[in-house]
Amino acid sequence: MNSSETTQSLLAEELDELEAFLVSGATPEDCMDLEMLDGFLTCLVSGPEPIAPGEWLPRVWSSEGAEPSFVDPDQGRHVLDLITRHMNGIAHRLLNSPADFAPVLYEAEDQGEQPPLGARWCLGYLTAMELGGSNWKPLTSREELAEGLMPILALAADADEPDFGAAAKDPRTRMQLVEMLPGAATWIHGFWLARRSGWTLPRRHPGKVGRNDPCPCGSGKKYKQCCGSGAAA
């Protein structure tokens, strides 16, 4: 397989194949679905330091250490190839055509017991951030920079979460935050790319909420007095 093949996004049928395997009986019950995996991989290719596959791949399958059951080694290699190609496709898009970046999101016709729109993607992103640990501090410890994470934190929040719960419950606000996700993800990728390259990145990014703007959670307060007050925590 040549380098151009490894950086191409998966074809629609390949995404369907990967999605079907992730939710099949061959994987642990808490295996990531395609939406969560997409957020997870986006964070991995955007973060401060590379993380070895041996460290992040087990987390795809389970948070408890369980592993998938492959029919044979060839199937295992094929599934890993699909995941790797999807990851490389995300990295290629963020680096070379960030305006074309779009998260993979599930939008159920009947919400029912399904997680709200964007929640699984953002949970995957935050899971990868946890793997990076303290390496993320140059971004998360500075309030004016950590605000870039606000859409991800808000969309991943439970409805009873004190800082972002209102956003999790309100459909209109949630959709506004979902629309901010591509800008937030590409800005975070650019932040770490700039830091590694030694050039300066503008602090404001597409979709970023200003300190004195109304908070997207719908509280009626200014962002700096509401969700933004805990963004760097």
Buried (B, 14 or more C-beta within 10 A) or exposed (E): EEEEEBBEBBEEEBBEBBBEBBEEEBBBEEBBBBBBBBBBBBBBBBBBEEBEBEEBBBBBBBEEEBEBEBEEEEBBEBBBBBBBBBBBBBBBBBBEEBEEBEBBBBEEEEEEEEBBBBBBBBBBBBBBBEBBEEBBEEBBEEBEBBBBBBBBBBBBBEEEBEBBBBBBBBEEBBEBBBEBBBBBBBBBBBBBBEBEEEEEBEEBBEBBBEEEEBBBBBBEBBBBEBBBBBBBE
